[in-house]
């Protein structure tokens, strides 16, 4: 599904649900699904778990950036999930969880939605430092640009305060969900410093530019389209990419995502793709089945491979 704006997480979820249809290519045909209420979505955890999630140390409400707005100062915050009982002399990689929502969606701050708090615990219990954070992510190309700027500021904060969390400032990954995929645009072009890995769960990967001139459209795609930036990347150091595709997602979203996958293969990039044939947009919270858990487990394995030095997951974890 293309979007002309960096829509809030709930907007993308609602659109994706409304566009789910019976696909002739689906292994199991399903009728269109109705999106759960926002209050329910906000409280839904990932359908995967690992041992010791309850032992993870959580550093909440860390202010990493303060904005001056007409209404007054706005603090952008992060929550940091740290493995407990580790070797203090050993530094660990961190993983930023990038939601498709921003502070414009108040009162909902996806930083502390249950899906991201559960992923934070999963990462912490798996030997990573998990990070969920709030950001600006309003409408239009400027909204995406703001989201990218805030993400880079969050990365800088973690690097500058790495010692407080026993983090390795040079080892980190970006894990984007839904409309959060647009934040990956500049990462894939390598204008910002290289990340060690990129993960994309049912991501929005392109934008529409109706009414724009060719020059304006190119500029918009430069700042807000992962697909465009993958096709026009500047160097040979694009990080390894993991894509999780929801087979019952909206056809438009999956069409763009399929083009993104094809572009990565054309560039001969390190790419792993896992398709959930009967998975909906947000399958990792909505579809509690073996395939959903297999995909999440494989994403954690991908991180362990590319961030190096971490023990593989026990297949019995679920």
Secondary structure, DSSP 8 states (H G I E B T S, - for coil): ---SS---HHHHHHHHHHH----TT-SS---------HHHHHT---S---TTGGG-EEEEEEEEEEEEETTEEEEEEEEEEE-SS--TTS-EEEEEEE-S--GGGTT--GGGSHHHHHHHHHHHHTTSEEEEE-----SHHHHHHHHHHHHHHHHHHHHHTHHHHTEEEEEEEEEEEGGGGGGGHHHHHTSS---SEEEEES-------TT--HHHHHHHHHHH-HHHHHHT--SS---EEEEEEETTS-HHHHHHHHHHHHHHHHTT--EEEEEETT--TTHHHH--SHHHHHHHHHHHHHHHHHH-S-----TT--
